[in-house]
């Protein structure tokens, strides 16, 4: 069995005698609060649930957001930093993100890579132009006008997860909150999330190309 020897120091790490650039991200992952489709699923009204287009949060969901905001306030007071909020362009994630992180002088960026597994109308989105009018406080610059894929398959959601990882490590911010969905977060992290659950996870990436020191 081959033994891998890793030594990490500052911005670089040494693996088996080769030096690589190290990129670290400190991340807060959040699943959206309860949407109307979630409540209908709980009532076993599946046909109604899957056919609500881009559902909003329920009153219970809004209460969950208020509780999550208190949790985030405690984290911020303890010294946790958030440089930017990355949010899925679905209405329920936008409502969750804004209700949780607004007022702390943190910018918001919509990212369509992290939307839900788009296999039913409840996971089909709203056009970018309409979202920009409804959410002027969010940066939609990277989002196409029609950004969701109807009848998405497993191959594509896996591709989106990789796209997001690659994109994330190219961002200059180190401390990010990511507000997304149960299906996508499971694909990305192999983790289960309850509605409005927050998990702190750190990622470290090393570039595949050897760094040459001159």
Secondary structure, DSSP 8 states (H G I E B T S, - for coil): -----EEEETTEEEETTEEEEEEEEEEEEEE---BHHHHHHHTT-HHHHHTSTT--B-HHHHHHHHHHHHHHHHHHHTT---SEEEE-SSHHHHHHHHHHHTTSS-EEEE-GGGS----SGGG----HHHHHHH-TTEE-TTS-SS---TT--HHHHHHHHHHHHHHHTTSS-SEEEEEE-HHHHHHHHS----TT-EEEEEEEEE-SS-----
